[in-house]
């Protein structure tokens, strides 16, 4: 896309002038700069064309703004100047958006990085950050930014934008919409009511956050829920939710606050439940510690394609926090329940966890592929439940909810 109206040289000079200005780039400021550079001789049509071009080049996400404003768009992916892809929930599709050259893509990437409080240049050729929501709440809770510059990105600057919109669906709406099978709904409610810890597991875009959000909305309104996230995505329909958001280091490399830091801080905030939006690092150690020190009913999401992969995934994450394999298994066994097939409806009821014996390393409850329970060692001793804070009862607790990619539908029960 070439510079319209006033001409490329004039607009380049205006762009350079505004780039060194500390003034907020409003339309009036850009119009004044245009007139100053052209000596005041500029027709209305050329002025409007020039303003539109400058806004695209200097403000926000530029020519990607219409894509980000589309409520159906979840991802916008730029692969060099001539390939821009979007995902509206049905897979990636190529758009007709193009840039003049790779320098234009690089300028946009650098501008977005600066807006996220990050640095992007030849010395730091990649960036990972979070852009705040646009005017009027556009783009929901903001945008997750990632960009890579050449020569690391061989075919041109790459920009990946994930639009973050808070999950607001309730458990009832998920059940009514068929996302949660009706035959599994009573179990789900009992798991929440019994204050059992659980993980929601699935691949990217499978609906983990949506399902977790619905489950959190089913928590007793009298409980205080602490949600720790990288970016604000959880927005359960619950009267007492406290959201803590991590942040990265600034351009000087200081000021970072990690999810692990916030999990530790949440322990001092009188939580009834601690929820980690996405467990993907050493914070798994602190979450397990919290679950084993009187904070029942915790939850989180983990990237894995099936419950069978969860133990290995947790081992890898725990290693980042210095927790060995055996210690992790002991922590998980104490924090998460494994339930055998056929024992579910009798194991969790009215806040009481009955005894059960598990003989399988991997079990599914009637709807394998939707709801599964994983464990780290064979054999769970049967015995009486123990009383915990808030009047709930729990034994060895924890389940793994596994949403499928598009719709959570039951499959044949595991044998």
VEXLUMKE-952765 format. One line per 5 residues: for each residue x, y, z of C-alpha. Coordinates in nm, 4 decimals. Example, Ala and Ser with C-alpha at 12.3 -4.5 7.8 and 13.67 -1.06 7.14 Angstrom:
// residues 2
1.2300:-0.4500:0.7800  1.3670:-0.1060:0.7140
//
This chain:
// residues 415
0.0000:0.0000:0.0000  0.1598:0.3222:-0.1150  0.1294:0.6584:0.0554  -0.1882:0.8361:-0.0662  -0.2606:1.1951:-0.1602
0.0196:1.4209:-0.0343  0.3011:1.1990:-0.1560  0.5460:0.9587:-0.0001  0.8248:1.2121:0.0602  0.5979:1.4564:0.2429
0.4436:1.1858:0.4582  0.7869:1.0450:0.5374  0.8953:1.3885:0.6637  0.5778:1.4230:0.8702  0.6246:1.0763:1.0117
0.9825:1.1615:1.1089  0.8687:1.4875:1.2727  0.5979:1.3132:1.4753  0.8281:1.0265:1.5713  1.0443:1.2728:1.7664
0.7483:1.4491:1.9265  0.6449:1.3821:2.2860  0.2914:1.5029:2.2100  0.0006:1.2591:2.2056  -0.0786:1.1851:1.8409
-0.4308:1.3193:1.8011  -0.5811:1.4004:1.4581  -0.5281:1.7719:1.5264  -0.1589:1.7193:1.6021  -0.1088:1.5130:1.2860
-0.2991:1.7651:1.0734  -0.0844:2.0504:1.2087  0.2326:1.8549:1.1277  0.1085:1.7901:0.7738  0.0354:2.1575:0.7147
0.3701:2.2620:0.8636  0.5659:2.0292:0.6350  0.3787:2.1306:0.3186  0.3827:2.5036:0.3914  0.0105:2.5194:0.4625
-0.0916:2.4395:0.1025  -0.2924:2.1185:0.1230  -0.6445:2.0458:0.0014  -0.9086:1.8865:0.2214  -0.9024:1.5582:0.0299
-0.5248:1.5282:0.0487  -0.5340:1.6241:0.4164  -0.7868:1.3520:0.4998  -0.5941:1.0940:0.2960  -0.2723:1.1938:0.4694
-0.4323:1.1733:0.8147  -0.5684:0.8258:0.7406  -0.2250:0.7105:0.6276  -0.0465:0.8613:0.9282  -0.2951:0.7061:1.1668
-0.2288:0.3696:1.0061  0.1474:0.4186:1.0318  0.1740:0.5800:1.3744  -0.1242:0.4906:1.5936  -0.2249:0.1593:1.7510
-0.2013:-0.1544:1.5412  -0.2342:0.0395:1.2176  -0.3863:-0.1552:0.9324  -0.4390:-0.4523:1.1651  -0.6908:-0.2536:1.3734
-0.9983:-0.3620:1.1704  -0.9012:-0.7264:1.2191  -0.8493:-0.6843:1.5929  -1.1830:-0.5028:1.6225  -1.3656:-0.8024:1.4720
-1.5263:-0.9829:1.7707  -1.4854:-1.3183:1.5953  -1.1077:-1.2892:1.5553  -0.8938:-1.4745:1.8101  -0.5518:-1.4516:1.6418
-0.3852:-1.2210:1.3903  -0.0585:-1.3514:1.2436  0.1724:-1.1425:1.0248  0.4367:-1.3307:0.8260  0.6282:-1.0623:0.6419
0.4718:-0.7809:0.4385  0.2417:-0.9814:0.2127  0.0923:-1.2528:0.4339  -0.1517:-1.1716:0.7146  -0.3591:-1.4538:0.8598
-0.6506:-1.4563:1.1045  -0.8256:-1.7249:1.3051  -1.1975:-1.6747:1.3594  -1.2467:-2.0110:1.5238  -1.2630:-2.2211:1.2084
-0.8921:-2.2355:1.1325  -0.6467:-1.9929:0.9773  -0.7500:-1.7897:0.6739  -0.5408:-1.5501:0.4691  -0.6573:-1.1877:0.4493
-0.6087:-0.9206:0.1844  -0.4128:-0.6970:0.4238  -0.0624:-0.6197:0.2967  0.2217:-0.3872:0.3970  0.4453:-0.1792:0.1719
0.7586:-0.3696:0.2683  0.9189:-0.5426:0.5631  1.0328:-0.2105:0.7075  0.6653:-0.1204:0.7557  0.6054:-0.4473:0.9412
0.9152:-0.3880:1.1521  0.8008:-0.0358:1.2435  0.4634:-0.1726:1.3507  0.6264:-0.4470:1.5584  0.8553:-0.1947:1.7291
0.5621:0.0385:1.7991  0.3555:-0.2416:1.9512  0.6522:-0.3530:2.1603  0.6958:0.0007:2.2923  0.3248:0.0169:2.3782
0.3733:-0.3043:2.5768  0.6707:-0.1542:2.7617  0.9171:-0.3763:2.5794  1.2201:-0.3302:2.3592  1.2504:-0.4679:2.0069
1.5614:-0.4040:1.7973  1.8608:-0.5843:1.6499  2.0101:-0.6369:1.9958  1.6798:-0.7802:2.1255  1.5231:-0.9336:1.8137
1.2163:-1.0877:1.9760  0.9542:-0.9615:2.2176  0.6782:-1.1104:2.4308  0.4340:-0.8673:2.5883  0.0790:-0.7618:2.6644
-0.1040:-0.4711:2.5037  -0.3863:-0.3096:2.7034  -0.7427:-0.3099:2.5765  -0.8337:-0.0500:2.3179  -1.0832:0.2345:2.3506
-1.4248:0.1302:2.4726  -1.2967:-0.2085:2.5818  -1.2147:-0.3136:2.2264  -1.0072:-0.6319:2.2154  -1.1517:-0.7428:2.5494
-0.8735:-0.7776:2.8045  -0.6064:-0.6676:2.5626  -0.3752:-0.8453:2.3242  -0.0891:-1.0858:2.3797  0.2002:-0.9787:2.1575
0.4900:-1.1765:2.0190  0.7225:-1.0570:1.7439  1.0480:-1.1757:1.5862  1.2771:-0.9716:1.3599  1.4964:-1.0870:1.0698
1.7332:-1.2598:1.0296  1.5810:-1.4843:1.2966  1.2545:-1.4645:1.1025  1.3953:-1.5663:0.7653  1.1138:-1.4439:0.5400
1.0425:-1.1151:0.7133  0.9265:-0.9752:1.0464  0.6692:-1.1960:1.2177  0.4004:-1.0621:1.4509  0.1617:-1.2840:1.6469
-0.1342:-1.1207:1.8215  -0.3720:-1.3188:2.0439  -0.6879:-1.1273:2.1336  -0.7732:-1.1886:2.4985  -1.1416:-1.1789:2.5803
-1.2534:-1.2719:2.9320  -1.4392:-1.6007:2.9538  -1.7838:-1.5150:3.0878  -1.9886:-1.8274:3.0220  -2.1435:-1.9945:3.3242
-2.1535:-2.3674:3.3891  -2.5277:-2.3652:3.3168  -2.4723:-2.2027:2.9772  -2.2036:-2.4590:2.8930  -2.4409:-2.7400:2.9876
-2.7326:-2.5868:2.7961  -2.5121:-2.5382:2.4915  -2.3962:-2.8991:2.4961  -2.0336:-2.8159:2.5743  -2.0621:-3.0083:2.9010
-2.2477:-3.3401:2.8553  -2.5636:-3.3572:3.0662  -2.4642:-3.6937:3.2125  -2.1389:-3.5446:3.3422  -2.2879:-3.2223:3.4812
-2.3843:-3.3668:3.8237  -2.0302:-3.4945:3.8746  -1.8841:-3.1580:3.7789  -2.1033:-2.9789:4.0301  -2.0119:-3.2268:4.3035
-1.6411:-3.1876:4.2377  -1.6765:-2.8112:4.2826  -1.9061:-2.8374:4.5860  -1.6758:-3.0892:4.7555  -1.3826:-2.8461:4.7218
-1.1762:-3.0948:4.5242  -0.8705:-2.9614:4.3429  -0.8757:-3.0124:3.9678  -0.6927:-2.9271:3.6474  -0.8506:-2.8463:3.3131
-0.6368:-2.9995:3.0403  -0.6338:-2.9553:2.6651  -0.4496:-2.8231:2.3653  -0.4269:-2.4644:2.2462  -0.7708:-2.3201:2.1727
-0.9534:-2.6238:2.3099  -1.1654:-2.4252:2.5563  -0.9728:-2.4776:2.8798  -1.0239:-2.1237:3.0070  -1.3924:-2.1237:2.9121
-1.4525:-2.4491:3.0985  -1.2512:-2.3392:3.4020  -1.4415:-2.0110:3.4110  -1.7731:-2.1952:3.4149  -1.6585:-2.4213:3.6974
-1.5409:-2.1245:3.9036  -1.8816:-1.9631:3.8649  -2.0333:-2.2658:4.0380  -1.8297:-2.2071:4.3563  -2.0208:-2.1147:4.6728
-2.0744:-1.7343:4.6705  -1.9492:-1.7205:5.0312  -1.5987:-1.8296:4.9232  -1.3133:-1.5954:4.8297  -1.1481:-1.6929:4.5001
-0.7953:-1.5732:4.4109  -0.7197:-1.5940:4.0369  -0.3557:-1.5607:3.9265  -0.2946:-1.5083:3.5545  -0.0451:-1.3857:3.2979
-0.3229:-1.1855:3.1328  -0.6816:-1.1306:3.2410  -0.8968:-1.4022:3.0856  -1.0943:-1.5467:3.3771  -1.4083:-1.3533:3.4635
-1.6354:-1.5957:3.6521  -1.9861:-1.4974:3.7547  -1.9021:-1.4941:4.1252  -1.9357:-1.2148:4.3834  -1.5919:-1.2475:4.5443
-1.3111:-1.2874:4.2911  -0.9694:-1.1241:4.3288  -0.7589:-1.1139:4.0103  -0.3794:-1.0888:4.0256  -0.1942:-1.0291:3.6981
0.1735:-1.0961:3.6322  0.3873:-0.8464:3.4452  0.7137:-0.8605:3.2576  1.0248:-0.6541:3.3076  1.0303:-0.3028:3.1659
1.2688:-0.1769:2.8984  1.5416:-0.1471:3.1633  1.4960:-0.5151:3.2486  1.3526:-0.4594:3.5977  1.0115:-0.4761:3.7604
0.9136:-0.8286:3.6593  0.6412:-0.9949:3.8674  0.5930:-1.3629:3.7836  0.2951:-1.5911:3.8289  0.5001:-1.7753:4.0885
0.5478:-1.4522:4.2847  0.1742:-1.3906:4.2800  0.0859:-1.7441:4.3892  0.3036:-1.6878:4.6943  0.1409:-1.3505:4.7618
-0.2063:-1.4996:4.7284  -0.1364:-1.7258:5.0263  -0.1364:-1.4140:5.2460  -0.4669:-1.2825:5.1141  -0.6966:-1.5223:5.3005
-0.8008:-1.7238:4.9930  -1.0634:-1.9966:5.0081  -0.9473:-2.1141:4.6660  -0.6365:-2.0378:4.4629  -0.6680:-2.0611:4.0855
-0.3822:-2.0361:3.8359  -0.5163:-1.9454:3.4940  -0.2413:-2.1370:3.3159  0.0176:-2.3551:3.4876  0.3169:-2.3458:3.2563
0.6225:-2.2962:3.4743  0.7757:-2.3257:3.8188  0.4559:-2.1897:3.9769  0.3276:-2.5485:3.9783  0.5478:-2.6042:4.2856
0.3843:-2.3196:4.4778  0.0367:-2.4229:4.3657  0.0901:-2.7775:4.4913  0.2308:-2.6408:4.8162  -0.0822:-2.4289:4.8602
-0.3116:-2.7236:4.7880  -0.1303:-2.9283:5.0501  -0.1339:-2.6626:5.3227  -0.5041:-2.6166:5.3806  -0.6137:-2.4387:5.0616
-0.8635:-2.6876:4.9206  -1.0443:-2.6584:4.5916  -0.7635:-2.5038:4.3900  -0.7662:-2.5228:4.0133  -0.5777:-2.4338:3.6992
-0.5248:-2.5218:3.3351  -0.2398:-2.7192:3.1791  -0.1474:-2.7638:2.8140  -0.1695:-3.1350:2.7334  -0.3560:-3.3337:2.4714
-0.4859:-3.5995:2.7114  -0.4885:-3.6819:3.0840  -0.2268:-3.9480:3.0152  0.0230:-3.6753:2.9285  -0.0405:-3.4713:3.2432
0.2036:-3.6492:3.4809  0.4958:-3.6035:3.2403  0.3937:-3.2430:3.1800  0.3813:-3.1714:3.5532  0.7200:-3.3380:3.5995
0.8734:-3.1080:3.3391  0.7189:-2.7980:3.4968  0.8170:-2.9000:3.8488  1.1767:-2.9505:3.7368  1.1842:-2.5794:3.6486
1.1070:-2.5077:4.0131  1.3668:-2.7480:4.1477  1.1165:-3.0145:4.2549  1.2286:-3.3699:4.1831  1.0157:-3.6440:4.0315
0.9508:-3.8355:4.3520  0.8712:-3.5205:4.5480  0.6311:-3.4095:4.2756  0.4540:-3.7448:4.2791  0.4116:-3.7222:4.6545
0.2734:-3.3682:4.6262  0.0325:-3.4595:4.3467  -0.0834:-3.7738:4.5258  -0.1656:-3.5623:4.8306  -0.3358:-3.2879:4.6314
-0.5250:-3.4690:4.3559  -0.7744:-3.7547:4.3772  -0.7744:-4.0542:4.1437  -1.1105:-4.2246:4.1059  -1.1792:-4.5595:3.9454
-1.4407:-4.6117:3.6754  -1.7815:-4.6826:3.8181  -1.7088:-4.5344:4.1603  -1.7727:-4.1743:4.0710  -2.1346:-4.1242:4.1664
-2.0694:-4.2833:4.5029  -1.7351:-4.1215:4.5727  -1.8252:-3.7533:4.5766  -2.1600:-3.6493:4.7189  -2.2791:-3.3664:4.9413
-1.9273:-3.2518:5.0143  -1.8192:-3.5953:5.1402  -1.5506:-3.7939:4.9665  -1.5977:-4.1645:5.0186  -1.3208:-4.4202:5.0064
-1.2256:-4.5864:4.6818  -0.9441:-4.7983:4.5486  -0.7734:-4.7134:4.2217  -0.5900:-4.9781:4.0240  -0.5287:-4.7983:3.6999
-0.2653:-4.5373:3.6355  -0.5041:-4.3646:3.3965  -0.8803:-4.3728:3.4478  -1.1756:-4.2162:3.2730  -1.5198:-4.1590:3.4104
-1.7723:-4.2818:3.1576  -1.6869:-4.0094:2.9053  -1.3264:-4.0758:2.8254  -1.1734:-3.7864:2.6445  -1.3905:-3.5401:2.8347
-1.3382:-3.6158:3.1992  -1.0404:-3.8158:3.3137  -0.8505:-3.8667:3.6333  -0.4755:-3.9078:3.6417  -0.2524:-4.0210:3.9208
0.1183:-4.0589:3.9811  0.1349:-4.3861:4.1699  -0.0721:-4.7021:4.1730  -0.3003:-4.7575:4.4689  -0.4929:-4.5062:4.6752
-0.5593:-4.6305:5.0270  -0.9253:-4.6315:5.1196  -1.0112:-4.4710:5.4489  -1.2131:-4.2003:5.6197  -1.2288:-3.8481:5.4836
-1.0677:-3.5729:5.6844  -1.2298:-3.2449:5.7845  -1.0905:-2.9293:5.6285  -1.1536:-2.5564:5.6620  -1.4986:-2.4372:5.5648
-1.6658:-2.7578:5.6768  -1.5788:-2.9479:5.3618  -1.4445:-3.2992:5.3572  -1.1785:-3.4282:5.1285  -0.9500:-3.7203:5.0925
-0.6796:-3.7378:4.8294  -0.8291:-3.5038:4.5763  -0.8139:-3.3798:4.2217  -0.9510:-3.4412:3.8801  -0.8494:-3.3612:3.5277
-1.1111:-3.2111:3.2961  -1.0215:-3.2562:2.9322  -1.2114:-3.0409:2.6810  -1.1951:-3.1499:2.3198  -1.0935:-2.8932:2.0637
-1.4278:-2.7738:1.9324  -1.7035:-2.9319:2.1363  -1.6826:-3.1298:2.4575  -1.8683:-3.4415:2.3547  -1.8565:-3.7793:2.5297
-1.6818:-4.0741:2.3749  -1.6897:-4.4407:2.4602  -1.5968:-4.5244:2.8168  -1.2484:-4.6546:2.8799  -1.2229:-5.0223:2.9317
//
